[in-house]
Amino acid sequence: MPRLSDHPPRLTAAALAAALVAALLVLLPGTAATAAPALLSQGKPATASSVENAGTPAGAAVDGDNGTRWSSRFADPQWIQVDLGAPARIGQVVLRWETAAAKAYRVELSNDGSTWSTAYSTTAGVGGTVTHDITGTARYVRVHGTERTTGYGYSLWEFQVYGTDGTGPVIPGGGDLGPNVIVFDPSTPNIQGRLDQVFAQQESAQFGSGRYQFLFKPGTYNGLNAQIGFYTSISGLGLSPDDTTINGDVTVDAGWFGGNATQNFWRSAENLALNPVNGTNRWAVSQAAPFRRMHVKGGLNLAPNGYGWASGGYIADSKIDGQVGNYSQQQWYTRDSSIGGWSNAVWNQVFSGTQGAPAQSYPNPPYTTLDTTPVSREKPFLYLDGNEYKVFVPAKRTNARGTSWGNGAPQGTSVPLNRFYVVKPGASAATINQALTQGLHLLFTPGVYHVDRTIQVNRPDTVVLGLGLATIIPDNGVTAMRVADVDGVRLAGFLIDAGPVNSATLLEVGPAGSAADHAANPTTVQDVFIRVGGAGAGKATLGMAVNSHDTIVDHTWIWRADHGDGVGWETNRSDYGFRVNGDDVLATGLFVEHFNKYDVEWNGERGRTIFFQNEKAYDAPNQAAVQNGATKGYAGYKVADSVNTHEGWGLGSYCYYNVDPTIRQDHGFQAPVKPGVRFHDLLVVSLGGNGQYEHVINGVGAPTSGTSTVPSTVVSFP
């Protein structure tokens, strides 16, 4: 399909003005009158970074005279801005360029004239009269040029801003972080007591409503053992992990579950340096428990005390000086990190861009190792700049290897907290959407949020960041969140939990038919988890749809619950987990489990997955319930027959049909046999003989058999 990098001109300024006049004069019978868009900028104060001469001032671009113009000096960058006098709801910006136009420019919005958000950007401007549809609320509107079409300056005959006044109260940015964000500094008394208090509440609260975020200000903390339970996140507030050092441990163990760590979900550790008391820190987790941007000055043990079962996890952008002990972890993915060594492997341990990783050796031992990660961008994080909270938004990396923070200042941008709507429990979807329309980013504080309408993320480069596994529940069958087909949106650190009324989708990245090219500035989805059932009956036809090209999905767990409340083949019905329609989408750390039909469907071209972990639905009542025409069962990972290019590394699918152990599954993976479709290091496993696979991928690979839980592997396909 075509890939668009700019919006074509739609209306001339004159035609637009005529349409607006007509809208004011004509009202069809039986329709309600609404405020018509008005020309807000004409005659308002305008300023610019420079002027070519006294005859081309900034004000000439907003005077309504098509014979006068603003022009700048002959240099990049340059800008012109208009002060509307008060916040207004912006609908369109019309630019009537003179021959000396902008090839690359941004339309930016601000409520204070100093902090700006991008409402539109292009690198392929061709001049003339162009109309940009804009969504936002702002007092100031700016055109910021970074590359000219000629050797002269930038020159605008007219710069017109259309919208409506009377938008109501402006939602303020910033503010406090709420009661469930617990901030420590080295002088805080009884830190251990507060850590223990929260852990006692959260240790076994697998489906509870408590949500907590611990934040440690830069400094050194001695003698702590921060045990991390469900829906609890712990983070340092430095720009580097080494700014915040705990002489002690950040621990996850499985005493609450008899030494079995396979249900240690929904928690995280980020941006800290640790000196473990006994030399090795224990992080015995399974899905949805990221370990990011950490520096362990010792070893890291990924198994519970007693080396009980553990079901897989994720490390990124971290440095572990000593050895990582994998022990009983069935599968694990480590990205863009540095480790002192790795011991043991069970089914599939995958590494990309990791210094010190074991060499490629699949299947014996089952290590899949890529020297670099093709494209990555680290998760945004909250930090303190002096006494001011900011969110650091890391830059994109290509062919990354090692951490992003060990060699000088990290690359990226900082966004002050006053540019975020700090969302607290009780906030309505209408208010959240108003904040987004106003140009604010979102910071969800720990809590559970019911939304009666879709959260609409329409502005390029918007950051939506959750603390303490903030959880969004859609009511009345709505889609919880939709992202427009725009550049650079960052979604990170929250959980979407299906409601009791079926939602068609829970998260959509780009609308159906998205066509824009985002290779230079992709949308990222990081530590965003999807759940259907478990905390109560929930339903969704599809968990996550990725329609925008070039999206990076970096660590997700999309889970139809196999235990908890509201669980049953039809009770928490969800046919599809993860569907990709966009081209050039990359998944790094993809965990998708238990959906009634396909767990993953990949329809876009040039998709890539590095690490995939899957279990088929446990609770299928019989063979007929999973029969897919002539095929026994639905693949855990299906690439559409129409796809010509696709690649995957280190992928596993497991079955545990405990309701009817006689169920047969033809294969875990399904893909067209084409030269451009390639898979490396695949496996299927029957857990204890509860169901069996006939093959690994298509008709390739030996069947599983018996009750010995031995993988069947394929090293390369085709």
KEMARTI-160351 format. One line per field, with one value per residue (C-alpha): x, y, z. Coordinates in steps of 0.001 Angstrom, whole numbers, plus 500000, padded with zeros to 6 digits. Layout:
<pts>
x: X;...
y: Y;...
z: Z;...
</pts>
This chain:
<pts>
x: 500000;501210;503228;502399;504811;502693;499086;498182;496657;492913;491471;492899;492594;489905;487930;488218;486996;484038;483190;483288;480976;478581;478656;477707;474827;473263;471829;469926;466472;466458;470170;471624;473714;477338;480141;481653;485423;486576;489728;491435;494851;494092;495390;496808;500360;502938;506662;509409;512938;514124;512992;514622;514067;511712;509262;508609;507628;505960;502693;502387;501579;498500;497109;494673;496421;497587;499967;502092;504346;506773;510196;513164;516914;518549;519351;517942;516080;513491;510043;506975;504337;501019;499519;495754;495318;493717;493576;491400;490475;492508;490992;493068;496181;496423;499834;500126;503792;505650;508175;510678;508938;509751;510629;510823;508737;506517;503280;503577;501176;501754;499768;502653;504807;507797;506928;505732;504076;504148;500741;502043;505405;506753;510068;508526;506853;506486;505142;501949;498827;498436;495827;496649;493935;495089;493754;494736;494045;496573;497094;500222;500661;504061;505431;508993;511042;514172;514926;514160;513162;515395;518536;516438;514685;511196;508370;504616;501959;499463;499559;495958;494751;491131;489269;486724;486873;485194;486851;486126;488698;492168;493366;496603;499710;501903;500979;501559;501781;499092;499126;500257;503505;505869;509002;512113;515333;518327;517181;513633;513027;511902;512170;512344;509150;507243;508573;507542;504088;503296;504784;502629;499581;500710;502682;499773;497245;497355;494013;493669;493107;496184;498736;502025;505104;508279;510547;514055;515688;519354;521703;522835;520564;521959;520712;517464;515643;512819;510575;508357;504838;502011;501319;504372;507108;510396;512480;515334;514902;518316;519097;521427;520928;524187;522728;520660;522416;520840;523331;520928;518467;515360;513829;511145;510691;507821;507225;503592;503063;505030;508260;506606;507384;505187;502592;504919;503425;502807;505705;508868;512275;513944;516812;518637;522115;522233;525010;523386;524045;525176;526580;523569;520144;517080;514508;512321;509523;507462;505502;504878;507728;510358;513841;514947;517815;519286;522906;523521;526991;527060;525056;521378;519411;516248;514974;512997;514495;514646;514858;511148;509481;509634;508027;509986;510831;512591;515704;516568;519132;520746;524247;524810;528456;528361;526691;522984;521731;518868;518355;514678;513472;511814;512414;513933;514753;517615;517974;520629;522409;525759;526207;529151;527963;524915;524359;521898;519098;515800;513789;514680;516915;517204;519651;519918;522462;523765;527448;528650;525773;526506;527220;524518;524081;520400;519123;521891;522072;519021;520650;519528;521929;521759;524752;522592;518956;517871;515856;515175;514218;514197;511129;510433;511042;510420;513453;514431;516295;517224;513863;511805;510194;510712;510145;513136;512207;515131;516188;515868;518878;519757;521719;522118;524443;524902;523126;522003;523381;526942;528798;528090;524731;521835;520476;516931;514757;513338;509722;508797;506021;503961;503450;501721;498208;498865;495950;494576;491885;488439;489496;487001;487802;486315;488808;491702;490755;490408;493926;495223;493358;494912;498358;499297;500962;499539;501116;498812;499437;498915;495257;492406;490654;487270;486725;483305;484773;487967;491109;492158;495871;495955;499014;502491;505125;502565;503848;501396;503277;501919;503298;502700;500954;498108;495155;492576;489224;486890;483196;480279;482411;484460;488059;490248;492763;493338;496427;496198;498492;501084;504786;506495;503775;505169;502866;504519;503956;500246;497743;494494;491968;488921;485507;482479;480928;482833;485211;486050;489642;491371;494254;494593;497840;496759;493354;492613;494230;497051;499500;502064;505764;507083;510538;512323;510147;508148;505485;506651;504562;506582;505518;501894;500015;496596;494426;491090;489613;491292;490264;486647;484789;486099;485676;487399;487420;491004;493563;495964;495856;498919;497952;500640;503790;507176;505716;508037;506307;508948;507800;504137;502142;498739;496904;493551;493417;493689;493076;491472;487886;485743;487571;485975;485977;483075;483185;486321;486015;488725;489464;492590;495491;497780;497177;499651;498411;501152;504373;507878;506618;509187;508307;511033;509818;506352;504367;500825;498822;495599;493366;490425;491711;494929;497226;499215;498137;500692;499359;501883;505004;508582;507558;510162;509886;512788;511562;508029;506481;503061;500732;497585;494329;494245;490490;489413;486592;487282;488851;485840;486191;489612;489105;490079;488447;490622;493396;493617;493890;494813;498495;499991;501703;500309;501819;499221;499558;499765;502968;506197;508779;508849;511466;511480;514106;513664;509953;508162;504598;503356;500133;498480;494992;494053;490295;490729;494302;493478;493386;495847;497368;498672;501411;502442;503433;501925;503549;503695;506606;508404;512081;511478;509666;512235;512237;515149;515120;511528;510080;506824;506289;503502;503371;503088;501367;498228;497564;500126;501594;501849;504520;506421;505677;503337;504116;507737;509177;508714;505574;505637;504713;504319;504403;508079;507712;510544;510577;510397;512656;513267;516504;515661;512548;512145
y: 500000;503603;505116;508763;511208;514368;515408;516813;520296;520104;523619;526985;529667;531388;528185;527446;530925;530521;527165;528682;531517;528991;526964;530047;530973;527577;525226;522236;521703;519324;519660;521176;524316;523981;526493;526968;527162;530776;532504;533157;534422;537470;540667;538887;539542;537612;537192;535408;534171;536702;538898;539426;543202;545815;545266;541590;541583;538665;540562;540653;536919;537389;540660;539095;540739;538269;540881;541180;538541;537550;536352;535257;535394;532896;530255;527218;526881;529692;530089;532300;532201;533852;534601;533949;535740;532799;529024;527956;524666;524452;522748;523785;525669;527080;528067;530119;529851;532208;530567;530489;527729;525061;521525;520328;521987;521430;523022;523346;524229;525763;527217;529165;530111;528154;524432;523130;519998;518939;518810;518156;517582;516838;516529;516666;520072;521494;524978;526448;526665;523736;522990;520908;519442;519999;518592;520516;523330;526148;529871;529947;528340;528177;527105;525886;525372;523245;522904;525304;524566;527379;529242;532135;532252;531116;533230;533115;535268;534106;532017;531288;529428;528256;526961;527812;529959;529047;525678;525770;525490;524509;521306;522060;519975;518668;518458;515853;512151;510935;508771;505495;506942;506623;508769;508178;510088;508787;510650;509207;507321;503668;503003;499261;499386;501072;498600;495697;497164;497334;493891;492326;493695;492855;489600;487336;489921;488539;489998;492750;496448;497795;499598;501074;502856;503287;506128;506566;509968;509959;508986;505928;503707;501124;497809;497496;494452;495696;492685;493383;491969;492228;495592;497139;498995;500255;502886;505285;508961;509606;510127;507111;503934;504669;507905;505840;503022;500520;498634;495745;493830;494198;490776;488635;485131;482658;481764;482825;480072;477201;478032;478082;481327;480696;483196;486018;488521;492313;494074;495858;497229;500119;502589;501480;500269;497359;496002;492710;491767;488231;489090;487912;489508;487256;488163;485057;486219;485102;487198;490972;491636;493710;494354;497507;499934;498212;497904;494861;495027;491276;488332;487876;484713;484232;481197;481028;479742;475969;476303;475710;476365;479746;480611;483312;486976;489999;492127;495264;498068;496569;495764;492716;492651;489019;485932;485586;482279;481151;477815;476813;479609;477900;480843;484318;487309;489753;492831;495551;494757;493701;490588;488898;485470;483190;479768;477079;476999;475119;475613;478905;481652;484517;487429;490405;493201;491719;491930;488782;486629;482961;482077;480861;477138;476213;473616;472256;474297;476281;479707;482018;484956;487989;490294;493437;494484;495890;498827;499740;502668;502450;503050;506604;507100;509652;511365;514392;517307;519145;519362;519213;516016;515309;512356;511286;510020;507992;508244;505488;503209;501177;497915;498525;496554;497131;499641;503104;504749;503575;505913;509529;511232;509180;510295;511608;514462;515560;516586;518569;517173;520322;519080;515958;515526;513605;511162;510030;507476;508895;510776;510328;509368;512697;514590;512407;513083;516808;516822;515061;517496;520340;519044;517348;513978;511451;510131;507557;507292;503876;502901;501287;503438;502694;504413;504753;505922;505318;507214;508857;509502;511629;513862;512862;512186;511853;509973;507809;506470;504420;504099;501107;499044;501544;499593;500718;498881;499679;499819;499036;497256;500255;499992;501166;503145;504090;505713;507716;506972;509522;509550;508768;507921;506181;503862;502386;500810;500078;497217;497058;494723;493650;494540;492196;493551;492343;494880;494457;495397;496579;498531;499790;501294;503143;502846;500165;501093;503127;504102;506616;505806;506076;504545;507686;508035;504881;504406;502189;499955;498922;497024;497417;494337;493037;490797;489102;487543;486573;489652;488979;488025;489940;489582;490972;489704;490937;492081;494337;495445;497080;498855;501564;500799;500566;500126;498610;496360;495926;493524;492777;490004;489543;487022;485357;484153;480455;480970;483469;484723;484865;482084;479619;478736;481118;483139;485070;484445;486113;484652;486590;488004;490054;491052;492955;494621;497258;496757;496727;496033;494680;492710;492237;490113;488937;486897;485888;483119;481124;482708;480730;480824;482410;483938;485870;486737;488589;490151;492949;492729;492582;491825;490581;488923;488349;485959;484623;482694;481106;478660;477464;477762;475207;475024;473861;471421;469018;468643;470134;473387;474056;472455;474930;473435;470507;471706;470462;473518;477125;477981;479998;482187;482488;484434;485158;483386;486782;487775;487578;488623;487796;486618;485281;484129;482049;481177;478626;477319;475012;473098;472002;470828;469845;469589;467145;465792;463891;467110;467160;470341;470134;472717;475642;477826;478377;480336;480457;478624;481493;482480;485667;483974;482590;481262;480371;478232;477082;474658;473136;471398;469269;469949;466587;465030;467146;467404;466877;468686;466795;469169;472360;474572;473615;469927;470253;468984;465824;465352;465666;462498;460958;462828;463754;467443;467259;469959;469216;471694;473125;475067;476698;477077;476603
z: 500000;499565;502389;502993;504585;504203;503874;500439;500185;500639;500553;499619;502236;500163;499723;503414;504339;501969;503535;506992;505957;504449;507644;509619;507292;506654;509243;507986;509486;512423;513238;516365;516113;517163;517377;513910;513476;513386;512177;515505;514470;512327;513892;516946;518183;516185;516767;514863;515350;512735;509862;506504;506687;508111;505263;506156;509865;511619;511882;508078;508094;510303;508874;506399;503449;500812;499444;502587;504080;506792;505731;507812;507542;505177;507796;509617;511898;512057;513553;513636;516364;517111;520527;520432;523755;525571;525209;522300;520717;517508;514473;511454;510498;506975;505618;502419;501530;499226;496867;499727;501684;504262;503278;506904;509582;512595;513737;517508;520321;523746;526612;528116;525120;526407;526398;523050;521743;518117;516449;512938;511295;507835;506040;502577;502342;498829;499556;498152;500263;502667;505297;508337;510530;514092;517349;520447;522855;522978;523412;521246;517809;516143;512768;513301;510120;510108;506369;503476;499896;498575;499524;500806;504164;505140;503780;504562;502936;505544;508702;509719;512798;512913;515931;518606;521718;524994;525569;529285;532046;530944;532582;534414;533898;536677;540339;543025;542212;544598;547720;546127;544787;547736;547422;549525;549989;551959;555090;555086;558366;558414;554682;555344;557377;554567;552000;554237;554825;551117;550474;553187;551393;547851;548208;547221;545962;542435;541395;543991;543384;545209;543013;544291;542965;545044;543874;545303;544930;543876;546676;548607;550715;553090;554433;552481;551159;548952;548425;545421;545288;542790;541110;542728;540861;542237;540427;540928;540116;538611;534973;535257;537328;539112;540493;542960;544795;547181;549281;549571;547442;545312;545736;544162;545569;545601;549230;548893;546262;547749;545938;542496;540641;537577;538822;539857;537401;537202;538944;537839;538798;536932;537026;540182;541105;543572;545782;546847;550451;549626;546219;544214;543850;543433;540746;540402;538139;535195;532683;532885;535328;533507;534870;533009;533236;536283;537388;539577;541081;541559;540250;539449;540306;538225;540173;543428;546629;546217;542407;541821;538500;536811;533514;531749;531802;530388;530973;528978;529101;532199;533399;535587;536615;537710;536365;535630;537002;534793;536597;536282;533999;531049;528718;528984;526774;527405;525177;524791;528040;529486;531611;533275;532154;531930;533418;532420;529888;529789;526561;524904;526224;523747;523611;521269;521591;524859;525702;527444;526151;525433;521821;519469;520155;519749;520512;522725;524838;523674;523311;520494;520237;517936;518050;517902;518121;514740;516129;519744;521897;525659;527765;529018;532730;535459;536994;539057;537504;540673;542422;539227;537977;534303;531999;529942;526478;525076;521445;518869;518446;515363;515633;519348;521579;525297;527518;526477;529614;530215;527860;528718;528909;527547;524193;524119;525323;528666;529117;532271;534415;533823;530276;531622;532901;536113;536040;539392;540269;539596;536461;533652;530081;528991;531147;529978;526357;527028;528443;525344;523093;525054;524129;527399;527798;530293;533496;535111;538848;540488;540502;538597;535986;534445;531096;529461;526167;524242;525241;521951;521485;518330;518667;517419;520101;522908;525958;527921;530945;533823;537347;539569;536870;536526;535144;532591;532373;529452;530346;528056;525467;524311;523107;525981;523908;520266;518790;515565;512617;513762;514572;517812;520344;523465;525398;528481;531857;532194;532139;530168;531784;529738;531123;531357;528131;525070;523504;519824;520694;523859;522292;518716;517431;514308;512631;510057;506754;508329;505604;506923;507107;510682;510201;511404;514515;515290;517915;520788;523051;526115;529228;528159;529283;528235;530419;529739;532888;536143;538104;537075;533943;530937;527196;524125;520569;520057;522592;520652;517000;515433;512219;512055;510100;511855;515365;517982;520524;523200;525903;526230;527870;526287;528453;528445;532051;532830;536563;538909;538813;535702;533871;531452;527767;527137;530373;529377;525662;523583;520159;519195;521194;518934;515319;513137;509966;509672;507723;509230;512744;515223;518367;520964;523851;522756;525276;524191;525850;526000;523349;522022;518431;517098;519689;517065;513518;511404;508198;507587;505451;506769;510325;512789;516192;518550;521277;521474;524352;523999;525671;523995;525959;528760;528987;525526;526304;523408;519978;518214;520168;518636;515244;512509;509433;508426;510762;514334;516532;515825;515563;518387;515747;512230;509337;506645;503299;501576;503414;501406;504003;507711;510197;513749;516238;519402;519427;521595;521860;524627;525185;528419;527540;531061;530441;527549;527370;524159;522081;519190;517796;514214;514832;516993;514013;510585;507752;503966;502386;500618;500422;502381;505295;507704;511255;513502;516658;517132;519640;520810;524149;525575;529306;530980;527973;528302;524586;521864;518849;515567;514193;515063;512022;509196;508607;509732;513002;515049;517144;520897;522746;526154;529438;529638;528613;526078;523372;519679;517888;514431;513977;510662;508493;505638
</pts>
